[in-house]
């Protein structure tokens, strides 16, 4: 996933971790983090300062958050709870 600077059009960061297409994302209120959901069913929390994954959400260690694509994700305003949706 690539993060671009809208003012300059320059690449700001490239976040690597999902195995398939990123379908959805949401920023924390202070823009210090991102939650992303992908076509592979995985959901990741990212820290923008380090550009690293800080958590991979899963139902259990060997299962992604969803069996199919994660089509929607969002963070609550406090930033400590993520909501995800599979399907339409």
Secondary structure, DSSP 8 states (H G I E B T S, - for coil): -EEE-TTT--EEEE----SS-EEEEEE-TTSSEEEEEETTS-EEEEETTTTEEEEEEEEETTEES-SS-EEEEEE-TTSS-EEEEE--
